[in-house]
Amino acid sequence: MENLSVSVEMQKFLLQLNEKMKDINDELICQFNIDGEGAFTLDMSAAGGKVTAGAPEAPEVEVDMSLKTLEKLLSGKLHPMIAYSSRKIKLRGDMQKAMKLAGVLG
């Protein structure tokens, strides 16, 4: 991913998310708001999905978190449900669809 407005660390996490989504077949368009990094779109509407920098037009779910929380989720050091219940991530939108994110982040 080549986007100069995205930190090297965030680029690494975006690549990890894209890798995790290869076998996902659920339909969901989610907006991640990462503190200090901006908005990112997780589009699971096509086979394999894709994560890109920038906000989608109409996200079904919005997720707010820090870069540190994203790192812990992707490394398996933090379970998505624990992150949500401890308010390390904040969700808005369709909660049934938000539950699909646990498979991508966990």
N, C-alpha and C positions, 0 to 999 in steps of 0.2 A: 504494500500500500504506500503510495507516494502522495503525501499531503503535508506540506510544510507547516500547516497550522496545528498539526497533531504531534504531540510529543513522541519521542522514540519509544518510551515505555507504553504509551497508549497504542501505538502502532503494533507493538508486540501483542498486546491484549486483543486487539481487533483480529489479528491473524489467528490467535488461539480460538476466539469465538467462531470465526469462519470455519476452522478445522472441526470444532465440535458439532457444527451444524450439518455436516455432510450427509448424515443419515436421518435428519429430521424431516418429517412429512406433514407436520401440523401447519395450519394457516394462521399467521399472526403477523401484524406489523406493530413493532414496539419501538418506542423512543427511549434511549438511555440518555440521561443528563448526568454527566460525570463532572464533579467539582473540579474547576480549573482546566477542563479539557473541552467542554461544550457538549453539544448534542450529537447522538449517533443513532442510526436507524438499523434495527435488526428486522429484516424482512424474511419471514418464513413462508411467504405465499407461494414460492416456487420450490421445487425439489432441491434440497441441499441448502436453501436459504443463503443469505448474505448479510454481512454487516458493513456499513459504510458510514463515513463522516457526514454529518448534517442531519437535520430533523426531517421526518416524513411529513407529507401534507396532512394526513389524518391518522395519527397513531391510535390503535385500539387500547394500548397500554403505555403508560409512561412510568419510568423507573428512575429515581434519583438516588445517587450514591457517590461515595468518594472513590478515587482511583485505588486507594489502599483496600477498600472493601471489595472492589472488582478483582483485584489481585488475589485476595484471600479466597473469594468464591471460585475463581478459575483454577487455583492450585489445590482446591479441596480442603483447605484449612478452615473454611467457614461454610456451613450448610445454608442454602437459600432460605429455608424456613426459620432458622435461628437468626439470620440476618434481618429478616422481616420482623420477627417478634421482638428483636432488640432494637428496632428502628434504625438499623444501619442502612437499610434500603427503604424507600418510600414508594408506594405504588398508587397509581391513579388509573381509572378506566375499568375495563371488563376483567373482574377478578378471576373468572373461570379461565379466561385466556391467559391471564398472568401466571396461573399455576403451571402452564406449559413451559414457562421460563426455567423452572427448577431443573428440568432435564438438560437444558442448555448450559446453565450456570453451574450446576452441581456436578 
